[in-house]
């Protein structure tokens, strides 16, 4: 059993209100180290057997077509877990 | 300017209805490779200057105390971007 990780983040030019809210909460709790916070998504896709190049290619298509909204989000990482 | 990545996933024993819905949508669209999907969160914390051990320690505390709900979520990764 293998797993593919897909990472999706809001595009840099897109406002991220949830990230801003978290930045405010962190600052309020005394975490003054962090000047900005952005929140994105992390998906774990399980495949039977090892992660093949075909499975990675399917994950790339799924990432662009289903797991992210290309208008406002970037797929920033796709890789086999542990690689 | 440095960035710390924090990865949070639902605990394995916790039902992930959003992941299940995505698994159904993927299967419906012909992505039959994936037997399970789980959705978590990925945070980017920006710090001024380089990522120091102190900043990573603050990120660990923020991850446990603010960015995740330890009852239902695990912090699965904390690292300086590009490391």
Backbone of each chain as nested JSON, in Angstrom:
{
  "chains": [
    {"id": "A", "residues": [
      {"number": 1, "name": "UNK", "atoms": {"N": [0.851, -1.197, 0.0], "CA": [0.0, 0.0, 0.0], "C": [0.88, 1.237, 0.0]}},
      {"number": 2, "name": "UNK", "atoms": {"N": [0.634, 2.133, -0.942], "CA": [1.425, 3.356, -1.016], "C": [0.55, 4.581, -0.873]}},
      {"number": 3, "name": "UNK", "atoms": {"N": [1.202, 5.669, -0.631], "CA": [0.433, 6.902, -0.488], "C": [1.075, 8.036, -1.262]}},
      {"number": 4, "name": "UNK", "atoms": {"N": [0.233, 8.822, -1.916], "CA": [0.693, 10.005, -2.635], "C": [0.193, 11.237, -1.881]}},
      {"number": 5, "name": "UNK", "atoms": {"N": [1.097, 12.168, -1.663], "CA": [0.748, 13.41, -0.987], "C": [0.543, 14.512, -2.03]}},
      {"number": 6, "name": "UNK", "atoms": {"N": [-0.555, 15.217, -1.926], "CA": [-0.817, 16.368, -2.801], "C": [-0.978, 17.608, -1.919]}},
      {"number": 7, "name": "UNK", "atoms": {"N": [-0.199, 18.642, -2.239], "CA": [-0.239, 19.881, -1.446], "C": [-0.802, 21.01, -2.296]}},
      {"number": 8, "name": "UNK", "atoms": {"N": [-1.789, 21.699, -1.758], "CA": [-2.476, 22.776, -2.476], "C": [-2.462, 24.03, -1.602]}},
      {"number": 9, "name": "UNK", "atoms": {"N": [-2.045, 25.153, -2.176], "CA": [-2.021, 26.416, -1.416], "C": [-2.77, 27.505, -2.198]}},
      {"number": 10, "name": "UNK", "atoms": {"N": [-3.339, 28.482, -1.491], "CA": [-3.922, 29.621, -2.209], "C": [-2.818, 30.332, -2.995]}},
      {"number": 11, "name": "UNK", "atoms": {"N": [-3.146, 30.807, -4.181], "CA": [-2.151, 31.53, -4.987], "C": [-1.635, 32.729, -4.199]}},
      {"number": 12, "name": "UNK", "atoms": {"N": [-0.358, 33.095, -4.399], "CA": [0.22, 34.204, -3.619], "C": [-0.574, 35.511, -3.74]}},
      {"number": 13, "name": "UNK", "atoms": {"N": [-1.165, 35.761, -4.902], "CA": [-1.871, 37.025, -5.101], "C": [-3.298, 36.993, -4.561]}},
      {"number": 14, "name": "UNK", "atoms": {"N": [-3.73, 35.831, -4.085], "CA": [-5.093, 35.686, -3.566], "C": [-5.093, 35.941, -2.056]}},
      {"number": 15, "name": "UNK", "atoms": {"N": [-6.01, 36.762, -1.591], "CA": [-6.154, 37.018, -0.164], "C": [-6.553, 35.722, 0.535]}},
      {"number": 16, "name": "UNK", "atoms": {"N": [-5.988, 35.468, 1.696], "CA": [-6.288, 34.247, 2.447], "C": [-6.827, 34.657, 3.819]}},
      {"number": 17, "name": "UNK", "atoms": {"N": [-8.131, 34.899, 3.914], "CA": [-8.696, 35.426, 5.169], "C": [-8.502, 34.475, 6.353]}},
      {"number": 18, "name": "UNK", "atoms": {"N": [-8.556, 33.151, 6.075], "CA": [-8.37, 32.179, 7.153], "C": [-6.934, 32.264, 7.702]}},
      {"number": 19, "name": "UNK", "atoms": {"N": [-5.977, 32.374, 6.785], "CA": [-4.588, 32.541, 7.215], "C": [-4.406, 33.809, 8.032]}},
      {"number": 20, "name": "UNK", "atoms": {"N": [-5.032, 34.892, 7.584], "CA": [-4.936, 36.163, 8.313], "C": [-5.517, 36.028, 9.713]}},
      {"number": 21, "name": "UNK", "atoms": {"N": [-6.653, 35.334, 9.816], "CA": [-7.283, 35.142, 11.131], "C": [-6.358, 34.353, 12.055]}},
      {"number": 22, "name": "UNK", "atoms": {"N": [-5.706, 33.321, 11.502], "CA": [-4.79, 32.511, 12.305], "C": [-3.58, 33.34, 12.722]}},
      {"number": 23, "name": "UNK", "atoms": {"N": [-3.065, 34.165, 11.798], "CA": [-1.937, 35.045, 12.135], "C": [-2.315, 35.939, 13.314]}},
      {"number": 24, "name": "UNK", "atoms": {"N": [-3.541, 36.456, 13.293], "CA": [-4.019, 37.306, 14.395], "C": [-4.111, 36.531, 15.693]}},
      {"number": 25, "name": "UNK", "atoms": {"N": [-4.64, 35.306, 15.619], "CA": [-4.783, 34.476, 16.819], "C": [-3.413, 34.125, 17.395]}},
      {"number": 26, "name": "UNK", "atoms": {"N": [-2.457, 33.794, 16.521], "CA": [-1.105, 33.459, 16.991], "C": [-0.478, 34.655, 17.697]}},
      {"number": 27, "name": "UNK", "atoms": {"N": [-0.569, 35.818, 17.065], "CA": [0.0, 37.031, 17.652], "C": [-0.634, 37.322, 19.011]}},
      {"number": 28, "name": "UNK", "atoms": {"N": [-1.944, 37.159, 19.077], "CA": [-2.697, 37.386, 20.309], "C": [-2.237, 36.453, 21.422]}},
      {"number": 29, "name": "UNK", "atoms": {"N": [-1.807, 35.245, 21.046], "CA": [-1.367, 34.267, 22.046], "C": [0.131, 34.373, 22.332]}},
      {"number": 30, "name": "UNK", "atoms": {"N": [0.763, 35.401, 21.803], "CA": [2.164, 35.629, 22.133], "C": [3.159, 35.081, 21.137]}},
      {"number": 31, "name": "UNK", "atoms": {"N": [2.667, 34.476, 20.039], "CA": [3.576, 33.996, 19.0], "C": [3.873, 35.156, 18.051]}},
      {"number": 32, "name": "UNK", "atoms": {"N": [4.887, 35.938, 18.417], "CA": [5.167, 37.155, 17.647], "C": [6.212, 36.912, 16.557]}},
      {"number": 33, "name": "UNK", "atoms": {"N": [6.699, 35.662, 16.456], "CA": [7.732, 35.346, 15.456], "C": [7.197, 35.374, 14.032]}},
      {"number": 34, "name": "UNK", "atoms": {"N": [5.89, 35.152, 13.889], "CA": [5.351, 34.865, 12.556], "C": [4.717, 36.116, 11.952]}},
      {"number": 35, "name": "UNK", "atoms": {"N": [5.252, 36.537, 10.814], "CA": [4.775, 37.77, 10.185], "C": [3.624, 37.508, 9.217]}},
      {"number": 36, "name": "UNK", "atoms": {"N": [3.454, 36.261, 8.807], "CA": [2.354, 35.945, 7.895], "C": [2.023, 34.458, 8.023]}},
      {"number": 37, "name": "UNK", "atoms": {"N": [0.765, 34.134, 7.819], "CA": [0.332, 32.738, 7.83], "C": [-0.556, 32.52, 6.612]}},
      {"number": 38, "name": "UNK", "atoms": {"N": [-0.336, 31.436, 5.926], "CA": [-1.255, 31.041, 4.861], "C": [-1.668, 29.594, 5.088]}},
      {"number": 39, "name": "UNK", "atoms": {"N": [-2.956, 29.331, 4.83], "CA": [-3.47, 27.98, 5.048], "C": [-3.862, 27.336, 3.725]}},
      {"number": 40, "name": "UNK", "atoms": {"N": [-3.359, 26.142, 3.52], "CA": [-3.731, 25.378, 2.344], "C": [-4.185, 23.991, 2.738]}},
      {"number": 41, "name": "UNK", "atoms": {"N": [-4.17, 23.085, 1.773], "CA": [-4.695, 21.746, 1.993], "C": [-3.619, 20.703, 1.71]}},
      {"number": 42, "name": "UNK", "atoms": {"N": [-3.743, 19.593, 2.421], "CA": [-2.831, 18.46, 2.221], "C": [-3.68, 17.206, 2.082]}},
      {"number": 43, "name": "UNK", "atoms": {"N": [-3.528, 16.526, 0.96], "CA": [-4.298, 15.315, 0.701], "C": [-3.381, 14.104, 0.734]}},
      {"number": 44, "name": "UNK", "atoms": {"N": [-3.89, 13.013, 1.296], "CA": [-3.217, 11.719, 1.213], "C": [-4.076, 10.797, 0.351]}},
      {"number": 45, "name": "UNK", "atoms": {"N": [-3.526, 10.38, -0.786], "CA": [-4.227, 9.463, -1.693], "C": [-3.598, 8.085, -1.544]}},
      {"number": 46, "name": "UNK", "atoms": {"N": [-4.404, 7.118, -1.151], "CA": [-3.884, 5.752, -0.972], "C": [-4.04, 4.958, -2.269]}},
      {"number": 47, "name": "UNK", "atoms": {"N": [-2.989, 4.228, -2.639], "CA": [-3.076, 3.332, -3.793], "C": [-2.707, 1.923, -3.339]}},
      {"number": 48, "name": "UNK", "atoms": {"N": [-3.254, 0.932, -4.044], "CA": [-2.865, -0.449, -3.756], "C": [-1.473, -0.684, -4.303]}},
      {"number": 49, "name": "UNK", "atoms": {"N": [-0.645, -1.351, -3.552], "CA": [0.714, -1.628, -4.014], "C": [1.575, -0.383, -3.959]}},
      {"number": 50, "name": "UNK", "atoms": {"N": [2.686, -0.432, -4.652], "CA": [3.613, 0.701, -4.636], "C": [3.085, 1.859, -5.47]}},
      {"number": 51, "name": "UNK", "atoms": {"N": [3.637, 3.029, -5.22], "CA": [3.288, 4.214, -6.0], "C": [4.033, 4.14, -7.337]}},
      {"number": 52, "name": "UNK", "atoms": {"N": [3.288, 3.972, -8.407], "CA": [3.888, 3.865, -9.744], "C": [3.877, 5.233, -10.428]}},
      {"number": 53, "name": "UNK", "atoms": {"N": [4.607, 5.342, -11.529], "CA": [4.595, 6.583, -12.309], "C": [3.183, 6.859, -12.838]}},
      {"number": 54, "name": "UNK", "atoms": {"N": [2.436, 5.788, -13.18], "CA": [1.046, 5.953, -13.647], "C": [0.182, 6.545, -12.54]}},
      {"number": 55, "name": "UNK", "atoms": {"N": [0.365, 6.056, -11.316], "CA": [-0.431, 6.574, -10.198], "C": [-0.093, 8.038, -9.942]}},
      {"number": 56, "name": "UNK", "atoms": {"N": [1.194, 8.382, -10.048], "CA": [1.592, 9.79, -9.86], "C": [0.977, 10.665, -10.951]}},
      {"number": 57, "name": "UNK", "atoms": {"N": [0.934, 10.156, -12.178], "CA": [0.342, 10.92, -13.277], "C": [-1.158, 11.116, -13.031]}},
      {"number": 58, "name": "UNK", "atoms": {"N": [-1.835, 10.065, -12.564], "CA": [-3.258, 10.195, -12.228], "C": [-3.439, 11.213, -11.101]}},
      {"number": 59, "name": "UNK", "atoms": {"N": [-2.528, 11.192, -10.13], "CA": [-2.619, 12.142, -9.011], "C": [-2.44, 13.577, -9.505]}},
      {"number": 60, "name": "UNK", "atoms": {"N": [-1.536, 13.768, -10.499], "CA": [-1.344, 15.116, -11.06], "C": [-2.634, 15.617, -11.705]}},
      {"number": 61, "name": "UNK", "atoms": {"N": [-3.285, 14.725, -12.455], "CA": [-4.545, 15.125, -13.112], "C": [-5.631, 15.381, -12.073]}},
      {"number": 62, "name": "UNK", "atoms": {"N": [-5.712, 14.51, -11.067], "CA": [-6.712, 14.694, -10.009], "C": [-6.453, 15.991, -9.241]}},
      {"number": 63, "name": "UNK", "atoms": {"N": [-5.177, 16.297, -9.029], "CA": [-4.829, 17.511, -8.278], "C": [-5.308, 18.754, -9.018]}},
      {"number": 64, "name": "UNK", "atoms": {"N": [-5.096, 18.773, -10.329], "CA": [-5.489, 19.945, -11.111], "C": [-7.0, 19.995, -11.325]}},
      {"number": 65, "name": "UNK", "atoms": {"N": [-7.617, 18.807, -11.489], "CA": [-9.016, 18.787, -11.906], "C": [-10.021, 18.681, -10.782]}},
      {"number": 66, "name": "UNK", "atoms": {"N": [-9.615, 18.099, -9.644], "CA": [-10.588, 17.835, -8.574], "C": [-10.138, 18.43, -7.236]}},
      {"number": 67, "name": "UNK", "atoms": {"N": [-8.861, 18.24, -6.903], "CA": [-8.406, 18.602, -5.55], "C": [-8.116, 20.089, -5.392]}},
      {"number": 68, "name": "UNK", "atoms": {"N": [-7.944, 20.801, -6.496], "CA": [-7.661, 22.242, -6.393], "C": [-8.562, 23.017, -7.339]}},
      {"number": 69, "name": "UNK", "atoms": {"N": [-8.697, 24.28, -7.057], "CA": [-9.377, 25.215, -7.957], "C": [-8.288, 26.068, -8.605]}},
      {"number": 70, "name": "UNK", "atoms": {"N": [-7.957, 25.782, -9.874], "CA": [-6.8, 26.435, -10.504], "C": [-6.923, 27.955, -10.616]}},
      {"number": 71, "name": "UNK", "atoms": {"N": [-8.121, 28.479, -10.441], "CA": [-8.292, 29.936, -10.505], "C": [-7.665, 30.602, -9.275]}},
      {"number": 72, "name": "UNK", "atoms": {"N": [-7.79, 29.969, -8.138], "CA": [-7.333, 30.606, -6.899], "C": [-6.279, 29.8, -6.135]}},
      {"number": 73, "name": "UNK", "atoms": {"N": [-5.982, 28.585, -6.602], "CA": [-5.043, 27.738, -5.859], "C": [-3.946, 27.193, -6.766]}},
      {"number": 74, "name": "UNK", "atoms": {"N": [-2.79, 26.946, -6.161], "CA": [-1.679, 26.285, -6.847], "C": [-1.443, 24.918, -6.218]}},
      {"number": 75, "name": "UNK", "atoms": {"N": [-1.161, 23.931, -7.054], "CA": [-0.676, 22.646, -6.546], "C": [0.826, 22.816, -6.334]}},
      {"number": 76, "name": "UNK", "atoms": {"N": [1.272, 22.799, -5.088], "CA": [2.68, 23.103, -4.799], "C": [3.524, 21.857, -4.574]}},
      {"number": 77, "name": "UNK", "atoms": {"N": [2.883, 20.694, -4.473], "CA": [3.674, 19.479, -4.292], "C": [2.869, 18.225, -4.564]}},
      {"number": 78, "name": "UNK", "atoms": {"N": [3.477, 17.287, -5.267], "CA": [2.892, 15.946, -5.466], "C": [4.048, 14.962, -5.374]}},
      {"number": 79, "name": "UNK", "atoms": {"N": [3.994, 14.046, -4.406], "CA": [5.096, 13.104, -4.248], "C": [4.638, 11.856, -3.495]}},
      {"number": 80, "name": "UNK", "atoms": {"N": [5.359, 10.787, -3.702], "CA": [5.086, 9.56, -2.957], "C": [5.529, 9.762, -1.518]}},
      {"number": 81, "name": "UNK", "atoms": {"N": [4.702, 9.355, -0.578], "CA": [5.037, 9.514, 0.841], "C": [6.358, 8.821, 1.134]}},
      {"number": 82, "name": "UNK", "atoms": {"N": [7.207, 9.509, 1.881], "CA": [8.487, 8.927, 2.248], "C": [9.575, 9.129, 1.208]}},
      {"number": 83, "name": "UNK", "atoms": {"N": [9.21, 9.755, 0.068], "CA": [10.228, 10.013, -0.962], "C": [10.671, 11.469, -0.882]}}
    ]},
    {"id": "B", "residues": [
      {"number": 1, "name": "UNK", "atoms": {"N": [14.0, 36.209, 4.626], "CA": [12.663, 35.744, 4.991], "C": [12.594, 34.228, 4.873]}},
      {"number": 2, "name": "UNK", "atoms": {"N": [12.135, 33.583, 5.914], "CA": [12.053, 32.123, 5.885], "C": [10.634, 31.66, 6.093]}},
      {"number": 3, "name": "UNK", "atoms": {"N": [10.412, 30.416, 5.795], "CA": [9.069, 29.875, 5.978], "C": [9.114, 28.515, 6.636]}},
      {"number": 4, "name": "UNK", "atoms": {"N": [8.19, 28.318, 7.574], "CA": [8.052, 27.029, 8.247], "C": [6.743, 26.399, 7.777]}},
      {"number": 5, "name": "UNK", "atoms": {"N": [6.823, 25.131, 7.396], "CA": [5.638, 24.393, 6.954], "C": [5.138, 23.539, 8.115]}},
      {"number": 6, "name": "UNK", "atoms": {"N": [3.844, 23.617, 8.387], "CA": [3.212, 22.767, 9.396], "C": [2.129, 21.941, 8.713]}},
      {"number": 7, "name": "UNK", "atoms": {"N": [2.203, 20.619, 8.886], "CA": [1.225, 19.719, 8.262], "C": [0.37, 19.059, 9.338]}},
      {"number": 8, "name": "UNK", "atoms": {"N": [-0.929, 19.125, 9.156], "CA": [-1.886, 18.594, 10.134], "C": [-2.849, 17.658, 9.402]}},
      {"number": 9, "name": "UNK", "atoms": {"N": [-3.032, 16.473, 9.946], "CA": [-3.97, 15.512, 9.335], "C": [-4.951, 15.0, 10.386]}},
      {"number": 10, "name": "UNK", "atoms": {"N": [-6.158, 14.596, 9.956], "CA": [-7.065, 13.944, 10.91], "C": [-6.427, 12.66, 11.422]}},
      {"number": 11, "name": "UNK", "atoms": {"N": [-6.618, 12.36, 12.693], "CA": [-6.072, 11.122, 13.251], "C": [-6.603, 9.92, 12.466]}},
      {"number": 12, "name": "UNK", "atoms": {"N": [-5.774, 8.859, 12.338], "CA": [-6.199, 7.694, 11.537], "C": [-7.542, 7.108, 11.986]}},
      {"number": 13, "name": "UNK", "atoms": {"N": [-7.818, 7.147, 13.293], "CA": [-9.041, 6.52, 13.788], "C": [-10.263, 7.441, 13.662]}},
      {"number": 14, "name": "UNK", "atoms": {"N": [-10.028, 8.677, 13.219], "CA": [-11.133, 9.636, 13.091], "C": [-11.703, 9.567, 11.675]}},
      {"number": 15, "name": "UNK", "atoms": {"N": [-13.013, 9.504, 11.569], "CA": [-13.669, 9.515, 10.267], "C": [-13.388, 10.852, 9.591]}},
      {"number": 16, "name": "UNK", "atoms": {"N": [-13.131, 10.819, 8.287], "CA": [-12.846, 12.045, 7.541], "C": [-13.873, 12.166, 6.409]}},
      {"number": 17, "name": "UNK", "atoms": {"N": [-15.046, 12.733, 6.711], "CA": [-16.119, 12.751, 5.71], "C": [-15.747, 13.524, 4.441]}},
      {"number": 18, "name": "UNK", "atoms": {"N": [-14.928, 14.588, 4.599], "CA": [-14.513, 15.364, 3.432], "C": [-13.629, 14.498, 2.514]}},
      {"number": 19, "name": "UNK", "atoms": {"N": [-12.709, 13.751, 3.134], "CA": [-11.869, 12.847, 2.357], "C": [-12.701, 11.79, 1.643]}},
      {"number": 20, "name": "UNK", "atoms": {"N": [-13.676, 11.241, 2.344], "CA": [-14.553, 10.229, 1.742], "C": [-15.312, 10.809, 0.544]}},
      {"number": 21, "name": "UNK", "atoms": {"N": [-15.793, 12.048, 0.691], "CA": [-16.532, 12.691, -0.403], "C": [-15.623, 12.876, -1.613]}},
      {"number": 22, "name": "UNK", "atoms": {"N": [-14.372, 13.273, -1.358], "CA": [-13.416, 13.459, -2.461], "C": [-13.096, 12.117, -3.109]}},
      {"number": 23, "name": "UNK", "atoms": {"N": [-12.948, 11.075, -2.296], "CA": [-12.697, 9.737, -2.855], "C": [-13.836, 9.346, -3.785]}},
      {"number": 24, "name": "UNK", "atoms": {"N": [-15.076, 9.635, -3.373], "CA": [-16.228, 9.33, -4.222], "C": [-16.208, 10.133, -5.517]}},
      {"number": 25, "name": "UNK", "atoms": {"N": [-15.857, 11.434, -5.413], "CA": [-15.814, 12.295, -6.601], "C": [-14.727, 11.828, -7.559]}},
      {"number": 26, "name": "UNK", "atoms": {"N": [-13.577, 11.438, -7.024], "CA": [-12.477, 10.964, -7.871], "C": [-12.887, 9.69, -8.61]}},
      {"number": 27, "name": "UNK", "atoms": {"N": [-13.474, 8.761, -7.874], "CA": [-13.901, 7.504, -8.474], "C": [-14.932, 7.767, -9.576]}},
      {"number": 28, "name": "UNK", "atoms": {"N": [-15.853, 8.68, -9.291], "CA": [-16.908, 9.05, -10.238], "C": [-16.312, 9.631, -11.52]}},
      {"number": 29, "name": "UNK", "atoms": {"N": [-15.18, 10.313, -11.394], "CA": [-14.54, 10.937, -12.555], "C": [-13.538, 9.998, -13.234]}},
      {"number": 30, "name": "UNK", "atoms": {"N": [-13.522, 8.743, -12.801], "CA": [-12.678, 7.772, -13.494], "C": [-11.312, 7.554, -12.859]}},
      {"number": 31, "name": "UNK", "atoms": {"N": [-11.042, 8.222, -11.742], "CA": [-9.771, 7.976, -11.042], "C": [-9.962, 6.778, -10.115]}},
      {"number": 32, "name": "UNK", "atoms": {"N": [-9.754, 5.599, -10.674], "CA": [-10.034, 4.383, -9.907], "C": [-8.795, 3.878, -9.174]}},
      {"number": 33, "name": "UNK", "atoms": {"N": [-7.663, 4.582, -9.32], "CA": [-6.415, 4.148, -8.683], "C": [-6.447, 4.301, -7.166]}},
      {"number": 34, "name": "UNK", "atoms": {"N": [-7.288, 5.231, -6.69], "CA": [-7.151, 5.64, -5.295], "C": [-8.198, 4.954, -4.424]}},
      {"number": 35, "name": "UNK", "atoms": {"N": [-7.71, 4.202, -3.435], "CA": [-8.618, 3.43, -2.59], "C": [-9.075, 4.218, -1.381]}},
      {"number": 36, "name": "UNK", "atoms": {"N": [-8.364, 5.283, -1.055], "CA": [-8.765, 6.103, 0.093], "C": [-8.178, 7.498, -0.073]}},
      {"number": 37, "name": "UNK", "atoms": {"N": [-8.893, 8.478, 0.448], "CA": [-8.419, 9.867, 0.434], "C": [-8.635, 10.451, 1.813]}},
      {"number": 38, "name": "UNK", "atoms": {"N": [-7.619, 11.138, 2.314], "CA": [-7.813, 11.893, 3.557], "C": [-7.348, 13.318, 3.321]}},
      {"number": 39, "name": "UNK", "atoms": {"N": [-8.097, 14.263, 3.891], "CA": [-7.755, 15.671, 3.694], "C": [-7.329, 16.3, 5.006]}},
      {"number": 40, "name": "UNK", "atoms": {"N": [-6.186, 16.948, 4.957], "CA": [-5.699, 17.685, 6.111], "C": [-5.357, 19.106, 5.74]}},
      {"number": 41, "name": "UNK", "atoms": {"N": [-4.542, 19.734, 6.566], "CA": [-4.212, 21.146, 6.371], "C": [-2.705, 21.335, 6.249]}},
      {"number": 42, "name": "UNK", "atoms": {"N": [-2.341, 22.357, 5.511], "CA": [-0.925, 22.709, 5.345], "C": [-0.806, 24.209, 5.596]}},
      {"number": 43, "name": "UNK", "atoms": {"N": [0.016, 24.552, 6.57], "CA": [0.21, 25.966, 6.919], "C": [1.604, 26.413, 6.513]}},
      {"number": 44, "name": "UNK", "atoms": {"N": [1.699, 27.64, 6.036], "CA": [2.992, 28.28, 5.802], "C": [3.119, 29.441, 6.785]}},
      {"number": 45, "name": "UNK", "atoms": {"N": [4.09, 29.345, 7.68], "CA": [4.339, 30.411, 8.654], "C": [5.582, 31.17, 8.214]}},
      {"number": 46, "name": "UNK", "atoms": {"N": [5.441, 32.462, 7.974], "CA": [6.576, 33.273, 7.541], "C": [7.269, 33.893, 8.742]}},
      {"number": 47, "name": "UNK", "atoms": {"N": [8.6, 33.814, 8.743], "CA": [9.392, 34.485, 9.785], "C": [10.361, 35.459, 9.113]}},
      {"number": 48, "name": "UNK", "atoms": {"N": [10.72, 36.492, 9.853], "CA": [11.74, 37.412, 9.337], "C": [13.097, 36.741, 9.451]}},
      {"number": 49, "name": "UNK", "atoms": {"N": [13.916, 36.884, 8.455], "CA": [15.243, 36.263, 8.481], "C": [15.149, 34.765, 8.306]}},
      {"number": 50, "name": "UNK", "atoms": {"N": [16.223, 34.085, 8.671], "CA": [16.264, 32.637, 8.494], "C": [15.414, 31.932, 9.539]}},
      {"number": 51, "name": "UNK", "atoms": {"N": [15.089, 30.681, 9.26], "CA": [14.345, 29.865, 10.22], "C": [15.328, 29.373, 11.279]}},
      {"number": 52, "name": "UNK", "atoms": {"N": [15.159, 29.855, 12.503], "CA": [16.041, 29.464, 13.601], "C": [15.428, 28.305, 14.383]}},
      {"number": 53, "name": "UNK", "atoms": {"N": [16.225, 27.68, 15.256], "CA": [15.71, 26.614, 16.113], "C": [14.613, 27.168, 17.033]}},
      {"number": 54, "name": "UNK", "atoms": {"N": [14.767, 28.444, 17.455], "CA": [13.74, 29.076, 18.295], "C": [12.42, 29.205, 17.531]}},
      {"number": 55, "name": "UNK", "atoms": {"N": [12.508, 29.603, 16.268], "CA": [11.287, 29.751, 15.461], "C": [10.613, 28.395, 15.264]}},
      {"number": 56, "name": "UNK", "atoms": {"N": [11.422, 27.357, 15.049], "CA": [10.852, 26.012, 14.889], "C": [10.177, 25.556, 16.177]}},
      {"number": 57, "name": "UNK", "atoms": {"N": [10.795, 25.889, 17.325], "CA": [10.2, 25.515, 18.61], "C": [8.871, 26.251, 18.806]}},
      {"number": 58, "name": "UNK", "atoms": {"N": [8.84, 27.54, 18.444], "CA": [7.577, 28.295, 18.525], "C": [6.532, 27.682, 17.585]}},
      {"number": 59, "name": "UNK", "atoms": {"N": [6.971, 27.252, 16.405], "CA": [6.039, 26.643, 15.448], "C": [5.473, 25.334, 16.0]}},
      {"number": 60, "name": "UNK", "atoms": {"N": [6.33, 24.571, 16.713], "CA": [5.843, 23.32, 17.319], "C": [4.745, 23.618, 18.336]}},
      {"number": 61, "name": "UNK", "atoms": {"N": [4.99, 24.638, 19.168], "CA": [3.971, 24.993, 20.177], "C": [2.706, 25.51, 19.499]}},
      {"number": 62, "name": "UNK", "atoms": {"N": [2.872, 26.359, 18.486], "CA": [1.707, 26.899, 17.77], "C": [0.938, 25.766, 17.083]}},
      {"number": 63, "name": "UNK", "atoms": {"N": [1.67, 24.784, 16.545], "CA": [1.025, 23.673, 15.846], "C": [0.135, 22.883, 16.798]}},
      {"number": 64, "name": "UNK", "atoms": {"N": [0.649, 22.62, 18.016], "CA": [-0.12, 21.84, 18.983], "C": [-1.246, 22.657, 19.614]}},
      {"number": 65, "name": "UNK", "atoms": {"N": [-0.981, 23.966, 19.817], "CA": [-1.921, 24.764, 20.595], "C": [-2.93, 25.554, 19.787]}},
      {"number": 66, "name": "UNK", "atoms": {"N": [-2.596, 25.867, 18.55], "CA": [-3.478, 26.745, 17.768], "C": [-3.847, 26.125, 16.415]}},
      {"number": 67, "name": "UNK", "atoms": {"N": [-2.87, 25.556, 15.726], "CA": [-3.105, 25.13, 14.342], "C": [-3.799, 23.778, 14.237]}},
      {"number": 68, "name": "UNK", "atoms": {"N": [-3.78, 23.013, 15.318], "CA": [-4.437, 21.701, 15.271], "C": [-5.311, 21.517, 16.496]}},
      {"number": 69, "name": "UNK", "atoms": {"N": [-6.228, 20.589, 16.377], "CA": [-7.044, 20.157, 17.51], "C": [-6.543, 18.773, 17.913]}},
      {"number": 70, "name": "UNK", "atoms": {"N": [-5.758, 18.706, 19.009], "CA": [-5.093, 17.438, 19.355], "C": [-6.049, 16.282, 19.628]}},
      {"number": 71, "name": "UNK", "atoms": {"N": [-7.321, 16.578, 19.851], "CA": [-8.286, 15.5, 20.093], "C": [-8.532, 14.708, 18.807]}},
      {"number": 72, "name": "UNK", "atoms": {"N": [-8.584, 15.396, 17.688], "CA": [-8.948, 14.724, 16.437], "C": [-7.881, 14.823, 15.345]}},
      {"number": 73, "name": "UNK", "atoms": {"N": [-6.812, 15.593, 15.598], "CA": [-5.818, 15.792, 14.549], "C": [-4.401, 15.509, 15.063]}},
      {"number": 74, "name": "UNK", "atoms": {"N": [-3.542, 15.076, 14.136], "CA": [-2.115, 14.903, 14.421], "C": [-1.324, 15.93, 13.624]}},
      {"number": 75, "name": "UNK", "atoms": {"N": [-0.292, 16.471, 14.249], "CA": [0.684, 17.274, 13.518], "C": [1.671, 16.28, 12.906]}},
      {"number": 76, "name": "UNK", "atoms": {"N": [1.677, 16.155, 11.586], "CA": [2.491, 15.108, 10.95], "C": [3.805, 15.639, 10.391]}},
      {"number": 77, "name": "UNK", "atoms": {"N": [3.968, 16.962, 10.363], "CA": [5.227, 17.501, 9.861], "C": [5.417, 18.957, 10.228]}},
      {"number": 78, "name": "UNK", "atoms": {"N": [6.633, 19.294, 10.647], "CA": [7.03, 20.691, 10.874], "C": [8.455, 20.832, 10.381]}},
      {"number": 79, "name": "UNK", "atoms": {"N": [8.685, 21.686, 9.382], "CA": [10.037, 21.814, 8.838], "C": [10.203, 23.154, 8.127]}},
      {"number": 80, "name": "UNK", "atoms": {"N": [11.435, 23.584, 8.04], "CA": [11.744, 24.796, 7.291], "C": [11.58, 24.507, 5.807]}},
      {"number": 81, "name": "UNK", "atoms": {"N": [10.929, 25.406, 5.096], "CA": [10.698, 25.197, 3.663], "C": [12.028, 25.012, 2.95]}},
      {"number": 82, "name": "UNK", "atoms": {"N": [12.068, 24.027, 2.064], "CA": [13.286, 23.77, 1.301], "C": [14.278, 22.906, 2.039]}},
      {"number": 83, "name": "UNK", "atoms": {"N": [13.962, 22.535, 3.291], "CA": [14.866, 21.647, 4.042], "C": [14.364, 20.196, 3.98]}}
    ]}
  ]
}
